[in-house]
């Protein structure tokens, strides 16, 4: 009997030790939501200018297939984009923590955010005939791995709001719509196509009702709204944070484009639209967030569209290229300590074992 009592006592001690070493449940570490960059700024403020070398806010890398990015050695806000994808899309970029698309407010509801993203493109690579090549290019702002990431895409002669390679509103061709943008070289008008085509665009992102507006500077340097989605055109933007990515489609290294000064502002600075205050407080449907037209920004008529002309292509000049810094983050798997591989014995079991030991000891005595 003394041996039995000793064994039971040992089991009770082991159970108590295991219960003190192992937590009741292994909890996975949850990353805290970050809206610090957005919250610290006033409406209309410049929030961030993309640093193509990467920094503490933005660590760009190849997210969907391979793109070669050559950063200007004298200007980290300027780079040459050359996708190596063959009959497929490619995205190079990354998320910016502190600049969310949507997220929790702390009271169980969601808060929403609005941005204006301005950028400049230059097409100065010459083809065999000495004319600037009409390189395709897009800039997207949400998760590029989603089935339908959102942004803008096009050529020198046309540009449109997009879900990846599926057009949202149809290709907007400037000649058809009677819009005269800056930096375009119309061969039919006798323009010198050997001159670089420098164009400036802007995307307004309304993350409350999931709408976008596309602006472009005209030949006089004024911003014009050329396309705008309606509530319901877009199901939802994807991801927690803004994820600016530079995009090309089926390029195979043939054509390159220079992109510089991608600037992100707080709010919808060109249209003047505003997000509602506390949009989740009793609202089941999106509110009307539109305002009267601002100045010269009018929506161009939607007419027939054509596909941008494809010229002869040559192999892009080989310069010094740098691979974007790898900024992928991984989530650490939950850790368990001590006897984490087993269920923790409840306190009640320990108590029962203790009682059993006491009974056996008394009988032994």
N, C-alpha and C positions, 0 to 999 in steps of 0.2 A: 504493500500500500504506500509505503514511503516513496518508492520509485515512481508510482503513478502520480503522487502529489508533486514530486519534483518535476516531472514532465509537464504537467498542467501549468505549474508555476512558470516554467520556461516559455511555454506557448504564450501565456498572458504577457510576459515581459516583452517578447518579440513583437506581439501585436501592438503594444503600447509604443514601442520604439518606431515601428513602421508608421503608425498613425501620426507621430510627431514629425517624422522626416518628410512624408509625402503630403503635398497640399490636397485639400478635399477635391479640387478639380483643377486640371491644367487649363489655364486661360490663354487664348491667343492674343498677342499684343496687337492692339488696334491703333493705326496711325491717326494722329490728331488732324482734323480738318484745318486747313490753313487759308485764310483770306486776308492775311496781313498786308500785302502790297496794295490790294484793292481798298481796304478799309482806311488806310493811312492817307489816301489821296482824295482830292476834291474833284467834283464833276469837271470833265474837260482836261484834267491833268494828264501829262505824259507819264504812263506807268512804267514802261520798259521799252528799250530799243534792242532788238536781237543782236547778241554778240555771237558771231558765228564760230568763234574759238571756244565758246562755252564759258560759263562763270558760275557763281554760287546760286543763281536763279534758274539758269537754263543750261542743260547738258545735252546738246543735240547729237544724234547718231542716226545710223540707218535703221529705220523702223519697219519698212516694207521694201525689201529688195535693195539693190546696191545703187547708190548715187555717189559720184565723186564730187566733193566740195573743195574748191580751191579758195582759201581765204586770202583777201588782199593783205599783204604784209604790212601795209601802211594804214589800213583801215579795217578793224575787226567787225565793222558793221556792213561790210561789202564782201560778196563772194561770187565765184563762178560756179554755176550748177551744170552738171553733165551726168545724166542718168545712164546707167549701163543696162537697164532692163530691156528684155527682148519680148515684145508683144505682151507687156504687162505694165502695171503701174508701179511707181516707186515713191516712197516718202522718206525724207530726211528731216529730222527735227526732234522735238521732245516736249514734255509738259513744263509749265512754269508754275511751281507751287507758289501760293500767295495770290494767284489770279484764277479763281474758280469759275466754272460755268454755272454750277448750282451746288447747294450744299445745305447742311442743317444750320438752323439759327440758334439752337439750344432750347427752344420751347416746343420741340416736336414738329415744327413746320420747316419748310425749305425757304431759303432766301434765293434771290435771283440777281443776275449781273448783266451788265451791258458794256460793250467795247466798240471802239472804232480802230481798225487796223489799217494803217497806211503803208504803202510800199512803192518802190520804183523798180522798173525793169529796163534793161538795155540790151538790144540785139545788134551786135556789131560784127559777128562772124560772117565772112564773105563766102559765097559759093563760087563755083567755077566760072561764072559769068561776071564776078565782081560785085554782085548784089548781096545785101544783108539777108541772111537766112532767117526764115520765119519760124523760129523755134517755139515749140509748145511749152507752156508753163502754167502751174497752178500754185495757189497758196491755200492751205486748209488749216482749220483752227481747232477741230476736235479729234477724238481718237481715230487715228488712221487705220487701225485694225478692225474697226467696226464695219459692218456690211455697207453702210452708206455714210461715210464721213462727209463733212460739209465744208465748202469753201468756194473758190472761184478758179476758173481755168480758161485758157484760150491761146490766141495767137496775136500777131501784130494787128490783124484786121478784124478780129472778133474776140469777145470775152463774155463770160456768162457765169451766173450762179450755178453751182454744181453740187450733186452728190457724186463723188468720185468720177467715174467715166459716164455715169448716167446723168443727162442734162436735166436740171430742175425746170427751167423756164424756156429752154430752147436756145440755140446758139444766137447770140446778138451780134450781127454783122454790121459794122459801122456804116459802110456804103449804102446798104439797103435801108437803114433807119435814118439816113440824112444827118448822122452825127459826125462831127469833124473833130476827132481827138488830137491832142498834141503828139508830136513825134511819129506820125505815120507817114509812110512813103507810098503814095498811090502811083503806080506805074502808068495807069491810064491818064493821069493828069500831068504826066511829064516830070514827076518828082524824081529827085536824085536818090535812087535806092541804095547807093553806096554809102550813104550817111547812116549812122547808127539810129535806130528807132528807140527813143527814150520815152517811156510812158509811165504815168502815175495813176495808181488805183487806190481805192479804199473800200473796206467791207465794214458795214455796221452789223453787229451781232446783238440781237435782243434775246437773251436766254430765258425771259419770262414766257413769251408766246412763241419762242422758237422761230423767229423770222430773221431774214437777212436783207440787206440792201447793198447794191453794188454801185459805187461812184467811180467816175473817171474825170481827169482834167481835160478840158477841151483845148482847142488851139489858142484860146485867149488866156489860158491858165486858170479858168474857173471850174470848180467842182460841179459835175452834173450827175444826177442819179439816172442810171441807164436801165437798171432792173431792180425789182423789189418783190420778195415773196409775200404771200398772204398767210394769215393764220390758218393752219391746217395743211399747207403745202409741205411742211416739214414735220415729221412725227415727233422727233426730239433730237437735240444735240447729244452726242455721246461723250462720256467721260466726266470726271470730276473737275479737272483743271483745263485751262486753255492749253492746247498742244499744237503750236505753230509748226507746220511742216512745209517744206519746199517739194514740189511735185512735178514729175514729168512722166509721160506715157510713151512706151514703145520707142525709146530713143536710141538705144544700143550705142551710145557714145558718139552719135553722129553730129549732134547740134548742142550748143551751149548758150547759156543766157546769164547775164550779170544781174544780180539782185542786190539792192542796197537800201539801207535805212528803213527796215521794217519796224514801224513805230506803233505801239499799242497805247491807246488813250482810254481813260475812264469815261463811259457813257457814249451816247450816240451823238457825236459832236457835230456832224454835218446836217442831219435832218432836224436836230433839236428835239427828237422824241425822248420821252422820259419813262422810266419804269414806274409802275404803281408802288405806293408805299405799303409794306406788309401785304403782298399779293395773296398770301394764303389765308388771310384773316376773313373767313366767311365767303370767299369768292370761289365759285365752282368752275367758272369759265374765264378765259383771259379777258382783261379789260381792253378797251380801245386805247392804244398808246400812240396813235398818230396825231400829228399836229399839222397846222397849215403849212404849205410849201414855204421853204426858206429861200428867199432871194431867187437866184437863177437855177435852182436845182429842180428840174422837172423830169418826170419819167418819159423817156423817149417812147414813141409809138412802136408797137410790136408788129413788124411786117414779115415779109418772106425772108428766110435766112438761107445763106449758102455756106458751103464749107470753104475754109480758108485755103488759098492756093498753096500747093506744095511745090517748092522749087527744087533744083538740083542740090544735092548735099555732098559735103566733103567731110573728111575726118577732122574732128576738132583739133586745133593746135595743142601740142603737148607742153604744158607749162609745169611749174612746180605744184604738185597737188598734195594736199594733206588730208588724211583720214580724220573725220570728225571724232572728237573725244568720246569715249564710250561712257555714257551716263546711265546705263541701265541699272535699275535698283531691284533688289530681290527682297522678298519677304522671308524672314527667318522662321523656320518651322517652330512650333511650340515645343518647349523643353519640359522634360519631366525629371524629377530628382528622386534619389533613394529607390523606393519600391514603386516607382511610377508605372511599372509594367503590370501591376496588380491593383485590384480594387482595394481601397483603404478599408480596414475593418472598422465598422461603426463602434462608437463608444459603448453601445448596448451590449455588443458581443464581448468586449473586454470585461464589462461588468459581470456578464454571465460566467465567463471563464474564472473570474475572481471568486464568484460565489461557489462554483464547482470545486475550486481548490480548497476553499474553506471547509466545505462539507467533507471532502475526502480526507483532509488533515484531521478533522474531528473524529472521523471514523477510525482513522489509523491510531489515534490516541486512545 
